Amino acid sequence: MPFDLTASQQQKLVNLISWWCYGLIISYCLIFLYMVSGFWTLPGWFYRTGNPAGADFLSTWTGPYLALQGKTSLIYDPEAFKAAQLAVIGGSFEGQLPFHNPPSALLLMLPLGLLPYLPALFLWLFLPFAGLLILVARMAPHPLTLRLAMAFPAIPLNFFYGQGAFLITSGMGAGLLLLDTYPLISGLLFAIVINYKPHLGLLVLAALLFGRYWRTLMTVLLSTALLMAASALVFGVDTWIAFYHHIAISNLQLKNSSDLWNRMTTIFTLVRIAGGSVGLATTIQIIVGAAALLMVAWFWYRQYPLSVRGSLLVLGIFLCTPYAYEYDLVLLLLPMIWFAELNLPNTWSYRRILLLFLVWFSPIISIFAANMVRINIESIIIAGFFLVIATEAIAARSRLALG
């Protein structure tokens, strides 16, 4: 059913959505102030939840901090690494916050270790966040764009965990936007994404290959090779060996750590949280990932519009990797903006509005579904969004061919 409004009704809807966004943003800020009040009520720098301030950023900062002291041998040693973290923030916390990034990423992160912890945390979060807001405003210069982006539920999750999803999303989005005009800059941006979090960036290589973006692809490969060589030279080859051993142990923990599955957004954890075995989860992950890879390759090979290719690439990342968390869902801003852009010239249908609302609200929905009914619904929503964009793009091209 079409969703058609008069100009007056449209303005009222924009105002209603704006106030809704403002309310959510204020709520996020109040919750954050409550969390950081733990700084004054607990020993050391901790949220009221008992998590270290910045949570995962503690590992992001401690790695470069130790590297600058010449203690790279401690970075991929879980016990020694945690001891170094406790010395920084005081007090203690349960579990571990290991450094999962490769030494090439460690080389890029070295400037963080030059700053005290809290100023580094502030810059790590707010500089990429500002870049992300500039990016989304450039992609869709509409009054609601920034409000909906700032109110998107994955945003406060990334702030709470001190993760790098703002950096990943702005790098991925800018790389895609500059692909045709500035291929070398685009390649450098993709190289940063791939070296920082390889599991979220490797599908980019397939897209560039099948899309025949040779200059960008060569820039990514050459930049990555130089970063790997430079990191081996600076930190020693032993650091890379330690990293590979660390990743093998982490993969084993992922397969069996049920306390992490509720926060993850992948096909693998969809099967595991439902009671499936490691073998079944791995098999289904490989099948779905291979199908997503083939579809992304086909759309890039056929040179569909960037809004379609970029959206399928981002959504395909979540379908291909077994390792992604709720804060990584900041990446969904890109396909949501492009989906809205594709449909703005058309009459909106209730189905499209419901789909966009479901994807926008999915970080919250998935948390409740995983904890209350033991269903990892996020991966289902992402797969559905992927299929809708793919089928609508094929139908649109078929109509053009017939017309």
Secondary structure as a PSIPRED ss2 file (coil, helix, strand):
# PSIPRED VFORMAT (PSIPRED V4.0)

   1 M C   1.000  0.000  0.000
   2 P E   0.000  0.000  1.000
   3 F E   0.000  0.000  1.000
   4 D C   1.000  0.000  0.000
   5 L C   1.000  0.000  0.000
   6 T C   1.000  0.000  0.000
   7 A H   0.000  1.000  0.000
   8 S H   0.000  1.000  0.000
   9 Q H   0.000  1.000  0.000
  10 Q H   0.000  1.000  0.000
  11 Q H   0.000  1.000  0.000
  12 K H   0.000  1.000  0.000
  13 L H   0.000  1.000  0.000
  14 V H   0.000  1.000  0.000
  15 N H   0.000  1.000  0.000
  16 L H   0.000  1.000  0.000
  17 I H   0.000  1.000  0.000
  18 S H   0.000  1.000  0.000
  19 W H   0.000  1.000  0.000
  20 W H   0.000  1.000  0.000
  21 C H   0.000  1.000  0.000
  22 Y H   0.000  1.000  0.000
  23 G H   0.000  1.000  0.000
  24 L H   0.000  1.000  0.000
  25 I H   0.000  1.000  0.000
  26 I H   0.000  1.000  0.000
  27 S H   0.000  1.000  0.000
  28 Y H   0.000  1.000  0.000
  29 C H   0.000  1.000  0.000
  30 L H   0.000  1.000  0.000
  31 I H   0.000  1.000  0.000
  32 F H   0.000  1.000  0.000
  33 L H   0.000  1.000  0.000
  34 Y H   0.000  1.000  0.000
  35 M H   0.000  1.000  0.000
  36 V H   0.000  1.000  0.000
  37 S C   1.000  0.000  0.000
  38 G H   0.000  1.000  0.000
  39 F H   0.000  1.000  0.000
  40 W H   0.000  1.000  0.000
  41 T H   0.000  1.000  0.000
  42 L C   1.000  0.000  0.000
  43 P C   1.000  0.000  0.000
  44 G C   1.000  0.000  0.000
  45 W C   1.000  0.000  0.000
  46 F E   0.000  0.000  1.000
  47 Y C   1.000  0.000  0.000
  48 R C   1.000  0.000  0.000
  49 T C   1.000  0.000  0.000
  50 G C   1.000  0.000  0.000
  51 N C   1.000  0.000  0.000
  52 P E   0.000  0.000  1.000
  53 A C   1.000  0.000  0.000
  54 G C   1.000  0.000  0.000
  55 A C   1.000  0.000  0.000
  56 D C   1.000  0.000  0.000
  57 F H   0.000  1.000  0.000
  58 L H   0.000  1.000  0.000
  59 S H   0.000  1.000  0.000
  60 T H   0.000  1.000  0.000
  61 W H   0.000  1.000  0.000
  62 T H   0.000  1.000  0.000
  63 G H   0.000  1.000  0.000
  64 P H   0.000  1.000  0.000
  65 Y H   0.000  1.000  0.000
  66 L H   0.000  1.000  0.000
  67 A H   0.000  1.000  0.000
  68 L H   0.000  1.000  0.000
  69 Q C   1.000  0.000  0.000
  70 G C   1.000  0.000  0.000
  71 K C   1.000  0.000  0.000
  72 T H   0.000  1.000  0.000
  73 S H   0.000  1.000  0.000
  74 L H   0.000  1.000  0.000
  75 I C   1.000  0.000  0.000
  76 Y C   1.000  0.000  0.000
  77 D C   1.000  0.000  0.000
  78 P H   0.000  1.000  0.000
  79 E H   0.000  1.000  0.000
  80 A H   0.000  1.000  0.000
  81 F H   0.000  1.000  0.000
  82 K H   0.000  1.000  0.000
  83 A H   0.000  1.000  0.000
  84 A H   0.000  1.000  0.000
  85 Q H   0.000  1.000  0.000
  86 L H   0.000  1.000  0.000
  87 A H   0.000  1.000  0.000
  88 V H   0.000  1.000  0.000
  89 I H   0.000  1.000  0.000
  90 G C   1.000  0.000  0.000
  91 G C   1.000  0.000  0.000
  92 S C   1.000  0.000  0.000
  93 F C   1.000  0.000  0.000
  94 E C   1.000  0.000  0.000
  95 G C   1.000  0.000  0.000
  96 Q C   1.000  0.000  0.000
  97 L C   1.000  0.000  0.000
  98 P C   1.000  0.000  0.000
  99 F C   1.000  0.000  0.000
 100 H C   1.000  0.000  0.000
 101 N C   1.000  0.000  0.000
 102 P C   1.000  0.000  0.000
 103 P H   0.000  1.000  0.000
 104 S H   0.000  1.000  0.000
 105 A H   0.000  1.000  0.000
 106 L H   0.000  1.000  0.000
 107 L H   0.000  1.000  0.000
 108 L H   0.000  1.000  0.000
 109 M H   0.000  1.000  0.000
 110 L H   0.000  1.000  0.000
 111 P H   0.000  1.000  0.000
 112 L H   0.000  1.000  0.000
 113 G H   0.000  1.000  0.000
 114 L H   0.000  1.000  0.000
 115 L C   1.000  0.000  0.000
 116 P C   1.000  0.000  0.000
 117 Y H   0.000  1.000  0.000
 118 L H   0.000  1.000  0.000
 119 P H   0.000  1.000  0.000
 120 A H   0.000  1.000  0.000
 121 L H   0.000  1.000  0.000
 122 F H   0.000  1.000  0.000
 123 L H   0.000  1.000  0.000
 124 W H   0.000  1.000  0.000
 125 L H   0.000  1.000  0.000
 126 F H   0.000  1.000  0.000
 127 L H   0.000  1.000  0.000
 128 P H   0.000  1.000  0.000
 129 F H   0.000  1.000  0.000
 130 A H   0.000  1.000  0.000
 131 G H   0.000  1.000  0.000
 132 L H   0.000  1.000  0.000
 133 L H   0.000  1.000  0.000
 134 I H   0.000  1.000  0.000
 135 L H   0.000  1.000  0.000
 136 V H   0.000  1.000  0.000
 137 A H   0.000  1.000  0.000
 138 R H   0.000  1.000  0.000
 139 M H   0.000  1.000  0.000
 140 A C   1.000  0.000  0.000
 141 P C   1.000  0.000  0.000
 142 H C   1.000  0.000  0.000
 143 P H   0.000  1.000  0.000
 144 L H   0.000  1.000  0.000
 145 T H   0.000  1.000  0.000
 146 L H   0.000  1.000  0.000
 147 R H   0.000  1.000  0.000
 148 L H   0.000  1.000  0.000
 149 A H   0.000  1.000  0.000
 150 M H   0.000  1.000  0.000
 151 A H   0.000  1.000  0.000
 152 F C   1.000  0.000  0.000
 153 P C   1.000  0.000  0.000
 154 A H   0.000  1.000  0.000
 155 I H   0.000  1.000  0.000
 156 P H   0.000  1.000  0.000
 157 L H   0.000  1.000  0.000
 158 N H   0.000  1.000  0.000
 159 F H   0.000  1.000  0.000
 160 F H   0.000  1.000  0.000
 161 Y H   0.000  1.000  0.000
 162 G C   1.000  0.000  0.000
 163 Q C   1.000  0.000  0.000
 164 G C   1.000  0.000  0.000
 165 A H   0.000  1.000  0.000
 166 F H   0.000  1.000  0.000
 167 L H   0.000  1.000  0.000
 168 I H   0.000  1.000  0.000
 169 T H   0.000  1.000  0.000
 170 S H   0.000  1.000  0.000
 171 G H   0.000  1.000  0.000
 172 M H   0.000  1.000  0.000
 173 G H   0.000  1.000  0.000
 174 A H   0.000  1.000  0.000
 175 G H   0.000  1.000  0.000
 176 L H   0.000  1.000  0.000
 177 L H   0.000  1.000  0.000
 178 L C   1.000  0.000  0.000
 179 L C   1.000  0.000  0.000
 180 D C   1.000  0.000  0.000
 181 T C   1.000  0.000  0.000
 182 Y C   1.000  0.000  0.000
 183 P H   0.000  1.000  0.000
 184 L H   0.000  1.000  0.000
 185 I H   0.000  1.000  0.000
 186 S H   0.000  1.000  0.000
 187 G H   0.000  1.000  0.000
 188 L H   0.000  1.000  0.000
 189 L H   0.000  1.000  0.000
 190 F H   0.000  1.000  0.000
 191 A H   0.000  1.000  0.000
 192 I H   0.000  1.000  0.000
 193 V H   0.000  1.000  0.000
 194 I H   0.000  1.000  0.000
 195 N H   0.000  1.000  0.000
 196 Y H   0.000  1.000  0.000
 197 K C   1.000  0.000  0.000
 198 P H   0.000  1.000  0.000
 199 H H   0.000  1.000  0.000
 200 L H   0.000  1.000  0.000
 201 G H   0.000  1.000  0.000
 202 L H   0.000  1.000  0.000
 203 L H   0.000  1.000  0.000
 204 V H   0.000  1.000  0.000
 205 L H   0.000  1.000  0.000
 206 A H   0.000  1.000  0.000
 207 A H   0.000  1.000  0.000
 208 L H   0.000  1.000  0.000
 209 L H   0.000  1.000  0.000
 210 F H   0.000  1.000  0.000
 211 G C   1.000  0.000  0.000
 212 R C   1.000  0.000  0.000
 213 Y C   1.000  0.000  0.000
 214 W H   0.000  1.000  0.000
 215 R H   0.000  1.000  0.000
 216 T H   0.000  1.000  0.000
 217 L H   0.000  1.000  0.000
 218 M H   0.000  1.000  0.000
 219 T H   0.000  1.000  0.000
 220 V H   0.000  1.000  0.000
 221 L H   0.000  1.000  0.000
 222 L H   0.000  1.000  0.000
 223 S H   0.000  1.000  0.000
 224 T H   0.000  1.000  0.000
 225 A H   0.000  1.000  0.000
 226 L H   0.000  1.000  0.000
 227 L H   0.000  1.000  0.000
 228 M H   0.000  1.000  0.000
 229 A H   0.000  1.000  0.000
 230 A H   0.000  1.000  0.000
 231 S H   0.000  1.000  0.000
 232 A H   0.000  1.000  0.000
 233 L H   0.000  1.000  0.000
 234 V H   0.000  1.000  0.000
 235 F H   0.000  1.000  0.000
 236 G C   1.000  0.000  0.000
 237 V H   0.000  1.000  0.000
 238 D H   0.000  1.000  0.000
 239 T H   0.000  1.000  0.000
 240 W H   0.000  1.000  0.000
 241 I H   0.000  1.000  0.000
 242 A H   0.000  1.000  0.000
 243 F H   0.000  1.000  0.000
 244 Y H   0.000  1.000  0.000
 245 H H   0.000  1.000  0.000
 246 H H   0.000  1.000  0.000
 247 I H   0.000  1.000  0.000
 248 A H   0.000  1.000  0.000
 249 I H   0.000  1.000  0.000
 250 S H   0.000  1.000  0.000
 251 N H   0.000  1.000  0.000
 252 L H   0.000  1.000  0.000
 253 Q H   0.000  1.000  0.000
 254 L H   0.000  1.000  0.000
 255 K H   0.000  1.000  0.000
 256 N H   0.000  1.000  0.000
 257 S C   1.000  0.000  0.000
 258 S H   0.000  1.000  0.000
 259 D H   0.000  1.000  0.000
 260 L H   0.000  1.000  0.000
 261 W H   0.000  1.000  0.000
 262 N C   1.000  0.000  0.000
 263 R C   1.000  0.000  0.000
 264 M E   0.000  0.000  1.000
 265 T C   1.000  0.000  0.000
 266 T C   1.000  0.000  0.000
 267 I H   0.000  1.000  0.000
 268 F H   0.000  1.000  0.000
 269 T H   0.000  1.000  0.000
 270 L H   0.000  1.000  0.000
 271 V H   0.000  1.000  0.000
 272 R H   0.000  1.000  0.000
 273 I H   0.000  1.000  0.000
 274 A C   1.000  0.000  0.000
 275 G C   1.000  0.000  0.000
 276 G C   1.000  0.000  0.000
 277 S C   1.000  0.000  0.000
 278 V H   0.000  1.000  0.000
 279 G H   0.000  1.000  0.000
 280 L H   0.000  1.000  0.000
 281 A H   0.000  1.000  0.000
 282 T H   0.000  1.000  0.000
 283 T H   0.000  1.000  0.000
 284 I H   0.000  1.000  0.000
 285 Q H   0.000  1.000  0.000
 286 I H   0.000  1.000  0.000
 287 I H   0.000  1.000  0.000
 288 V H   0.000  1.000  0.000
 289 G H   0.000  1.000  0.000
 290 A H   0.000  1.000  0.000
 291 A H   0.000  1.000  0.000
 292 A H   0.000  1.000  0.000
 293 L H   0.000  1.000  0.000
 294 L H   0.000  1.000  0.000
 295 M H   0.000  1.000  0.000
 296 V H   0.000  1.000  0.000
 297 A H   0.000  1.000  0.000
 298 W H   0.000  1.000  0.000
 299 F H   0.000  1.000  0.000
 300 W H   0.000  1.000  0.000
 301 Y H   0.000  1.000  0.000
 302 R C   1.000  0.000  0.000
 303 Q C   1.000  0.000  0.000
 304 Y C   1.000  0.000  0.000
 305 P C   1.000  0.000  0.000
 306 L H   0.000  1.000  0.000
 307 S H   0.000  1.000  0.000
 308 V H   0.000  1.000  0.000
 309 R H   0.000  1.000  0.000
 310 G H   0.000  1.000  0.000
 311 S H   0.000  1.000  0.000
 312 L H   0.000  1.000  0.000
 313 L H   0.000  1.000  0.000
 314 V H   0.000  1.000  0.000
 315 L H   0.000  1.000  0.000
 316 G H   0.000  1.000  0.000
 317 I H   0.000  1.000  0.000
 318 F H   0.000  1.000  0.000
 319 L H   0.000  1.000  0.000
 320 C H   0.000  1.000  0.000
 321 T C   1.000  0.000  0.000
 322 P C   1.000  0.000  0.000
 323 Y C   1.000  0.000  0.000
 324 A C   1.000  0.000  0.000
 325 Y E   0.000  0.000  1.000
 326 E H   0.000  1.000  0.000
 327 Y H   0.000  1.000  0.000
 328 D H   0.000  1.000  0.000
 329 L H   0.000  1.000  0.000
 330 V H   0.000  1.000  0.000
 331 L H   0.000  1.000  0.000
 332 L H   0.000  1.000  0.000
 333 L H   0.000  1.000  0.000
 334 L H   0.000  1.000  0.000
 335 P H   0.000  1.000  0.000
 336 M H   0.000  1.000  0.000
 337 I H   0.000  1.000  0.000
 338 W H   0.000  1.000  0.000
 339 F H   0.000  1.000  0.000
 340 A H   0.000  1.000  0.000
 341 E H   0.000  1.000  0.000
 342 L H   0.000  1.000  0.000
 343 N H   0.000  1.000  0.000
 344 L C   1.000  0.000  0.000
 345 P C   1.000  0.000  0.000
 346 N C   1.000  0.000  0.000
 347 T C   1.000  0.000  0.000
 348 W E   0.000  0.000  1.000
 349 S E   0.000  0.000  1.000
 350 Y H   0.000  1.000  0.000
 351 R H   0.000  1.000  0.000
 352 R H   0.000  1.000  0.000
 353 I H   0.000  1.000  0.000
 354 L H   0.000  1.000  0.000
 355 L H   0.000  1.000  0.000
 356 L H   0.000  1.000  0.000
 357 F H   0.000  1.000  0.000
 358 L H   0.000  1.000  0.000
 359 V H   0.000  1.000  0.000
 360 W H   0.000  1.000  0.000
 361 F H   0.000  1.000  0.000
 362 S H   0.000  1.000  0.000
 363 P H   0.000  1.000  0.000
 364 I H   0.000  1.000  0.000
 365 I H   0.000  1.000  0.000
 366 S H   0.000  1.000  0.000
 367 I H   0.000  1.000  0.000
 368 F H   0.000  1.000  0.000
 369 A H   0.000  1.000  0.000
 370 A H   0.000  1.000  0.000
 371 N H   0.000  1.000  0.000
 372 M H   0.000  1.000  0.000
 373 V C   1.000  0.000  0.000
 374 R C   1.000  0.000  0.000
 375 I C   1.000  0.000  0.000
 376 N C   1.000  0.000  0.000
 377 I H   0.000  1.000  0.000
 378 E H   0.000  1.000  0.000
 379 S H   0.000  1.000  0.000
 380 I H   0.000  1.000  0.000
 381 I H   0.000  1.000  0.000
 382 I H   0.000  1.000  0.000
 383 A H   0.000  1.000  0.000
 384 G H   0.000  1.000  0.000
 385 F H   0.000  1.000  0.000
 386 F H   0.000  1.000  0.000
 387 L H   0.000  1.000  0.000
 388 V H   0.000  1.000  0.000
 389 I H   0.000  1.000  0.000
 390 A H   0.000  1.000  0.000
 391 T H   0.000  1.000  0.000
 392 E H   0.000  1.000  0.000
 393 A H   0.000  1.000  0.000
 394 I H   0.000  1.000  0.000
 395 A H   0.000  1.000  0.000
 396 A H   0.000  1.000  0.000
 397 R H   0.000  1.000  0.000
 398 S H   0.000  1.000  0.000
 399 R H   0.000  1.000  0.000
 400 L H   0.000  1.000  0.000
 401 A H   0.000  1.000  0.000
 402 L H   0.000  1.000  0.000
 403 G C   1.000  0.000  0.000
